[in-house]
Amino acid sequence: MAVNSDNPDARTAGQHDQALQEIAMLHEQLRINDARWERIPPHRRPFFTPVERMAINELRALRGWN
């Protein structure tokens, strides 16, 4: 279905669909990444600098991750 650029509802619906598709791709990316990390023993995982750890902790807080 073509989106009529003169119709704001059609544009909004198209943007909504794009956002949902992006969210689905990000979920899949996280699933793959999480599965990979679970296979690596904790002592073999990469080291993060203090600045990187702070960024991770800030993101965890914003996202409500545990």
MOPAC internal coordinates of N, CA, C and O (Angstrom, degrees):
PM7 1SCF
backbone

  N    0.0000 0     0.00 0     0.00 0    0    0    0
  C    1.4525 1     0.00 0     0.00 0    1    0    0
  C    1.5193 1   108.56 1     0.00 0    2    1    0
  O    1.2310 1   119.74 1   -51.75 1    3    2    1
  N    1.3023 1   118.10 1   128.25 1    3    2    1
  C    1.4581 1   122.46 1   179.06 1    5    3    2
  C    1.5166 1   109.62 1   -78.33 1    6    5    3
  O    1.2310 1   121.11 1   -37.67 1    7    6    5
  N    1.3247 1   115.48 1   142.33 1    7    6    5
  C    1.4654 1   121.14 1   178.85 1    9    7    6
  C    1.5188 1   108.11 1   -94.85 1   10    9    7
  O    1.2310 1   120.89 1   -55.93 1   11   10    9
  N    1.3250 1   115.91 1   124.07 1   11   10    9
  C    1.4516 1   121.61 1   177.51 1   13   11   10
  C    1.5219 1   107.95 1   -79.39 1   14   13   11
  O    1.2310 1   120.15 1   -64.87 1   15   14   13
  N    1.3324 1   117.32 1   115.13 1   15   14   13
  C    1.4635 1   120.80 1  -176.14 1   17   15   14
  C    1.5206 1   112.20 1   -68.05 1   18   17   15
  O    1.2310 1   119.99 1   166.13 1   19   18   17
  N    1.3473 1   117.62 1   -13.87 1   19   18   17
  C    1.4638 1   120.80 1   177.91 1   21   19   18
  C    1.5224 1   111.61 1   -84.47 1   22   21   19
  O    1.2310 1   120.21 1   167.57 1   23   22   21
  N    1.3153 1   117.21 1   -12.43 1   23   22   21
  C    1.4621 1   121.58 1  -177.25 1   25   23   22
  C    1.5319 1   108.92 1  -100.69 1   26   25   23
  O    1.2310 1   119.93 1   -71.78 1   27   26   25
  N    1.3533 1   117.74 1   108.22 1   27   26   25
  C    1.4636 1   119.76 1  -177.76 1   29   27   26
  C    1.5277 1   113.18 1   -61.72 1   30   29   27
  O    1.2310 1   120.17 1   147.36 1   31   30   29
  N    1.3323 1   117.28 1   -32.64 1   31   30   29
  C    1.4702 1   119.67 1   178.91 1   33   31   30
  C    1.5233 1   110.84 1   -66.02 1   34   33   31
  O    1.2310 1   120.40 1   140.47 1   35   34   33
  N    1.3227 1   116.84 1   -39.53 1   35   34   33
  C    1.4581 1   120.47 1   179.09 1   37   35   34
  C    1.5250 1   110.27 1   -67.17 1   38   37   35
  O    1.2310 1   120.37 1   139.53 1   39   38   37
  N    1.3351 1   116.91 1   -40.47 1   39   38   37
  C    1.4683 1   120.04 1   177.75 1   41   39   38
  C    1.5171 1   110.51 1   -62.98 1   42   41   39
  O    1.2310 1   120.46 1   135.68 1   43   42   41
  N    1.3274 1   116.73 1   -44.32 1   43   42   41
  C    1.4647 1   121.10 1  -179.82 1   45   43   42
  C    1.5244 1   110.30 1   -63.41 1   46   45   43
  O    1.2310 1   120.24 1   138.51 1   47   46   45
  N    1.3276 1   117.14 1   -41.49 1   47   46   45
  C    1.4647 1   120.62 1   178.93 1   49   47   46
  C    1.5262 1   109.85 1   -63.64 1   50   49   47
  O    1.2310 1   120.19 1   139.32 1   51   50   49
  N    1.3241 1   117.25 1   -40.68 1   51   50   49
  C    1.4527 1   120.83 1   178.67 1   53   51   50
  C    1.5207 1   111.59 1   -64.91 1   54   53   51
  O    1.2310 1   120.23 1   138.61 1   55   54   53
  N    1.3141 1   117.16 1   -41.39 1   55   54   53
  C    1.4690 1   121.30 1   177.94 1   57   55   54
  C    1.5227 1   110.37 1   -65.64 1   58   57   55
  O    1.2310 1   120.88 1   142.42 1   59   58   57
  N    1.3258 1   115.93 1   -37.58 1   59   58   57
  C    1.4677 1   120.67 1   178.55 1   61   59   58
  C    1.5279 1   110.02 1   -64.12 1   62   61   59
  O    1.2310 1   121.07 1   135.86 1   63   62   61
  N    1.3288 1   115.55 1   -44.14 1   63   62   61
  C    1.4690 1   119.77 1   178.75 1   65   63   62
  C    1.5321 1   111.10 1   -62.62 1   66   65   63
  O    1.2310 1   120.53 1   138.80 1   67   66   65
  N    1.3304 1   116.59 1   -41.20 1   67   66   65
  C    1.4653 1   120.48 1   178.11 1   69   67   66
  C    1.5259 1   110.82 1   -63.76 1   70   69   67
  O    1.2310 1   120.55 1   138.94 1   71   70   69
  N    1.3303 1   116.56 1   -41.06 1   71   70   69
  C    1.4610 1   120.57 1   179.55 1   73   71   70
  C    1.5289 1   110.44 1   -64.27 1   74   73   71
  O    1.2310 1   120.17 1   137.71 1   75   74   73
  N    1.3260 1   117.28 1   -42.29 1   75   74   73
  C    1.4639 1   120.36 1   178.55 1   77   75   74
  C    1.5281 1   111.27 1   -64.03 1   78   77   75
  O    1.2310 1   120.54 1   141.59 1   79   78   77
  N    1.3233 1   116.57 1   -38.41 1   79   78   77
  C    1.4619 1   120.56 1   178.16 1   81   79   78
  C    1.5313 1   110.20 1   -66.03 1   82   81   79
  O    1.2310 1   120.45 1   138.10 1   83   82   81
  N    1.3272 1   116.74 1   -41.90 1   83   82   81
  C    1.4669 1   120.68 1   177.96 1   85   83   82
  C    1.5275 1   110.73 1   -62.86 1   86   85   83
  O    1.2310 1   120.34 1   138.22 1   87   86   85
  N    1.3139 1   116.96 1   -41.78 1   87   86   85
  C    1.4675 1   121.20 1   178.71 1   89   87   86
  C    1.5218 1   110.21 1   -62.62 1   90   89   87
  O    1.2310 1   120.08 1   136.82 1   91   90   89
  N    1.3218 1   117.45 1   -43.18 1   91   90   89
  C    1.4633 1   121.05 1   179.07 1   93   91   90
  C    1.5305 1   110.78 1   -61.67 1   94   93   91
  O    1.2310 1   120.58 1   138.67 1   95   94   93
  N    1.3299 1   116.49 1   -41.33 1   95   94   93
  C    1.4660 1   119.50 1   178.98 1   97   95   94
  C    1.5248 1   111.21 1   -66.91 1   98   97   95
  O    1.2310 1   119.98 1   140.92 1   99   98   97
  N    1.3270 1   117.65 1   -39.08 1   99   98   97
  C    1.4642 1   120.64 1   178.06 1  101   99   98
  C    1.5245 1   111.42 1   -65.26 1  102  101   99
  O    1.2310 1   120.34 1   141.03 1  103  102  101
  N    1.3370 1   116.95 1   -38.97 1  103  102  101
  C    1.4715 1   120.49 1   176.57 1  105  103  102
  C    1.5290 1   110.54 1   -61.26 1  106  105  103
  O    1.2310 1   120.58 1   136.83 1  107  106  105
  N    1.3193 1   116.50 1   -43.17 1  107  106  105
  C    1.4615 1   120.45 1   179.75 1  109  107  106
  C    1.5307 1   110.24 1   -65.99 1  110  109  107
  O    1.2310 1   120.47 1   139.38 1  111  110  109
  N    1.3167 1   116.72 1   -40.62 1  111  110  109
  C    1.4618 1   120.88 1   177.59 1  113  111  110
  C    1.5306 1   110.15 1   -60.56 1  114  113  111
  O    1.2310 1   120.08 1   134.58 1  115  114  113
  N    1.3123 1   117.46 1   -45.42 1  115  114  113
  C    1.4649 1   121.05 1   178.68 1  117  115  114
  C    1.5234 1   111.59 1   -64.55 1  118  117  115
  O    1.2310 1   120.15 1   140.68 1  119  118  117
  N    1.3329 1   117.32 1   -39.32 1  119  118  117
  C    1.4557 1   120.29 1   179.42 1  121  119  118
  C    1.5258 1   110.74 1   -61.43 1  122  121  119
  O    1.2310 1   120.90 1   134.67 1  123  122  121
  N    1.3270 1   115.88 1   -45.33 1  123  122  121
  C    1.4557 1   120.42 1   179.72 1  125  123  122
  C    1.5265 1   110.19 1   -64.43 1  126  125  123
  O    1.2310 1   120.35 1   134.99 1  127  126  125
  N    1.3179 1   116.93 1   -45.01 1  127  126  125
  C    1.4640 1   121.17 1  -179.32 1  129  127  126
  C    1.5310 1   110.90 1   -63.82 1  130  129  127
  O    1.2310 1   120.03 1   136.33 1  131  130  129
  N    1.3265 1   117.54 1   -43.67 1  131  130  129
  C    1.4649 1   120.92 1   179.24 1  133  131  130
  C    1.5281 1   110.93 1   -62.03 1  134  133  131
  O    1.2310 1   120.39 1   138.45 1  135  134  133
  N    1.3296 1   116.86 1   -41.55 1  135  134  133
  C    1.4698 1   120.20 1   179.14 1  137  135  134
  C    1.5244 1   110.23 1   -62.68 1  138  137  135
  O    1.2310 1   120.14 1   140.48 1  139  138  137
  N    1.3141 1   117.33 1   -39.52 1  139  138  137
  C    1.4637 1   121.26 1   178.70 1  141  139  138
  C    1.5253 1   110.88 1   -63.89 1  142  141  139
  O    1.2310 1   120.47 1   133.41 1  143  142  141
  N    1.3340 1   116.71 1   -46.59 1  143  142  141
  C    1.4667 1   120.44 1  -178.65 1  145  143  142
  C    1.5221 1   112.06 1   -63.83 1  146  145  143
  O    1.2310 1   120.28 1   146.83 1  147  146  145
  N    1.3260 1   117.07 1   -33.17 1  147  146  145
  C    1.4694 1   119.67 1  -179.99 1  149  147  146
  C    1.5224 1   111.77 1   -67.04 1  150  149  147
  O    1.2310 1   120.13 1   156.06 1  151  150  149
  N    1.3205 1   117.36 1   -23.94 1  151  150  149
  C    1.4652 1   120.96 1   179.63 1  153  151  150
  C    1.5278 1   112.96 1   -83.33 1  154  153  151
  O    1.2310 1   120.23 1   167.78 1  155  154  153
  N    1.3326 1   117.16 1   -12.22 1  155  154  153
  C    1.4635 1   120.94 1  -178.29 1  157  155  154
  C    1.5280 1   108.56 1   -98.60 1  158  157  155
  O    1.2310 1   119.92 1   -56.42 1  159  158  157
  N    1.3442 1   117.76 1   123.58 1  159  158  157
  C    1.4679 1   119.40 1   177.98 1  161  159  158
  C    1.5337 1   110.46 1   -59.40 1  162  161  159
  O    1.2310 1   120.18 1   -34.67 1  163  162  161
  N    1.3387 1   117.26 1   145.33 1  163  162  161
  C    1.4735 1   120.05 1  -176.46 1  165  163  162
  C    1.5294 1   114.04 1   -52.23 1  166  165  163
  O    1.2310 1   119.62 1   141.12 1  167  166  165
  N    1.3184 1   118.33 1   -38.88 1  167  166  165
  C    1.4656 1   119.91 1  -177.75 1  169  167  166
  C    1.5316 1   112.82 1   -73.15 1  170  169  167
  O    1.2310 1   119.96 1   169.37 1  171  170  169
  N    1.3261 1   117.69 1   -10.63 1  171  170  169
  C    1.4701 1   121.88 1   178.97 1  173  171  170
  C    1.5284 1   112.26 1  -101.09 1  174  173  171
  O    1.2310 1   120.24 1   176.90 1  175  174  173
  N    1.3292 1   117.15 1    -3.10 1  175  174  173
  C    1.4629 1   120.39 1  -179.01 1  177  175  174
  C    1.5285 1   110.43 1   -75.51 1  178  177  175
  O    1.2310 1   120.19 1   -23.72 1  179  178  177
  N    1.3287 1   117.23 1   156.28 1  179  178  177
  C    1.4634 1   119.94 1  -176.62 1  181  179  178
  C    1.5215 1   113.11 1   -66.33 1  182  181  179
  O    1.2310 1   121.81 1   -23.56 1  183  182  181
  N    1.3195 1   114.13 1   156.44 1  183  182  181
  C    1.4530 1   121.96 1   177.11 1  185  183  182
  C    1.5211 1   108.97 1   -87.79 1  186  185  183
  O    1.2310 1   120.40 1   -42.01 1  187  186  185
  N    1.3277 1   116.83 1   137.99 1  187  186  185
  C    1.4559 1   122.12 1   176.14 1  189  187  186
  C    1.5162 1   108.72 1  -110.80 1  190  189  187
  O    1.2310 1   120.62 1   -41.17 1  191  190  189
  N    1.3182 1   116.41 1   138.83 1  191  190  189
  C    1.4559 1   121.22 1   177.40 1  193  191  190
  C    1.5276 1   108.95 1   -68.23 1  194  193  191
  O    1.2310 1   119.93 1   -17.00 1  195  194  193
  N    1.3391 1   117.73 1   163.00 1  195  194  193
  C    1.4672 1   119.59 1   177.17 1  197  195  194
  C    1.5317 1   112.93 1   -56.96 1  198  197  195
  O    1.2310 1   119.96 1   142.28 1  199  198  197
  N    1.3233 1   117.69 1   -37.72 1  199  198  197
  C    1.4723 1   120.53 1   178.93 1  201  199  198
  C    1.5247 1   110.30 1   -65.64 1  202  201  199
  O    1.2310 1   120.50 1   138.42 1  203  202  201
  N    1.3333 1   116.65 1   -41.58 1  203  202  201
  C    1.4600 1   120.31 1   178.16 1  205  203  202
  C    1.5256 1   110.84 1   -66.00 1  206  205  203
  O    1.2310 1   120.57 1   140.21 1  207  206  205
  N    1.3197 1   116.52 1   -39.79 1  207  206  205
  C    1.4733 1   119.89 1   178.03 1  209  207  206
  C    1.5277 1   111.03 1   -62.67 1  210  209  207
  O    1.2310 1   120.49 1   139.73 1  211  210  209
  N    1.3461 1   116.68 1   -40.27 1  211  210  209
  C    1.4705 1   120.40 1   177.83 1  213  211  210
  C    1.5242 1   110.10 1   -62.66 1  214  213  211
  O    1.2310 1   120.22 1   136.97 1  215  214  213
  N    1.3287 1   117.18 1   -43.03 1  215  214  213
  C    1.4647 1   120.95 1   178.89 1  217  215  214
  C    1.5302 1   110.41 1   -62.48 1  218  217  215
  O    1.2310 1   120.54 1   138.86 1  219  218  217
  N    1.3337 1   116.57 1   -41.14 1  219  218  217
  C    1.4675 1   121.26 1   178.08 1  221  219  218
  C    1.5220 1   110.02 1   -62.94 1  222  221  219
  O    1.2310 1   120.32 1   134.47 1  223  222  221
  N    1.3343 1   116.98 1   -45.53 1  223  222  221
  C    1.4663 1   120.73 1  -179.62 1  225  223  222
  C    1.5221 1   111.64 1   -64.89 1  226  225  223
  O    1.2310 1   120.17 1   141.84 1  227  226  225
  N    1.3333 1   117.28 1   -38.16 1  227  226  225
  C    1.4694 1   120.01 1   177.33 1  229  227  226
  C    1.5270 1   110.65 1   -64.85 1  230  229  227
  O    1.2310 1   120.63 1   137.66 1  231  230  229
  N    1.3253 1   116.39 1   -42.34 1  231  230  229
  C    1.4588 1   120.28 1   178.31 1  233  231  230
  C    1.5229 1   111.05 1   -64.70 1  234  233  231
  O    1.2310 1   120.62 1   138.98 1  235  234  233
  N    1.3251 1   116.43 1   -41.02 1  235  234  233
  C    1.4741 1   120.67 1   178.07 1  237  235  234
  C    1.5297 1   109.99 1   -59.69 1  238  237  235
  O    1.2310 1   120.58 1   136.44 1  239  238  237
  N    1.3244 1   116.50 1   -43.56 1  239  238  237
  C    1.4605 1   120.14 1  -179.64 1  241  239  238
  C    1.5253 1   110.84 1   -65.17 1  242  241  239
  O    1.2310 1   120.50 1   135.28 1  243  242  241
  N    1.3347 1   116.65 1   -44.72 1  243  242  241
  C    1.4693 1   120.27 1   179.95 1  245  243  242
  C    1.5260 1   111.77 1   -63.17 1  246  245  243
  O    1.2310 1   120.61 1   142.78 1  247  246  245
  N    1.3279 1   116.44 1   -37.22 1  247  246  245
  C    1.4597 1   121.30 1  -177.57 1  249  247  246
  C    1.5239 1   113.21 1   -86.73 1  250  249  247
  O    1.2310 1   120.47 1   167.67 1  251  250  249
  N    1.3503 1   116.71 1   -12.33 1  251  250  249
  C    1.4585 1   119.30 1  -178.52 1  253  251  250
  C    1.5151 1   112.64 1    74.77 1  254  253  251
  O    1.2310 1   120.80 1  -154.65 1  255  254  253
  N    1.3547 1   116.07 1    25.35 1  255  254  253
  C    1.4734 1   120.06 1   178.77 1  257  255  254
  C    1.5131 1   109.31 1   -78.72 1  258  257  255
  O    1.2310 1   120.95 1   -27.15 1  259  258  257
  N    1.3327 1   115.80 1   152.85 1  259  258  257
  C    1.4684 1   119.40 1   175.55 1  261  259  258
  C    1.4988 1   110.40 1  -104.35 1  262  261  259
  O    1.2310 1   120.10 1   180.00 1  263  262  261

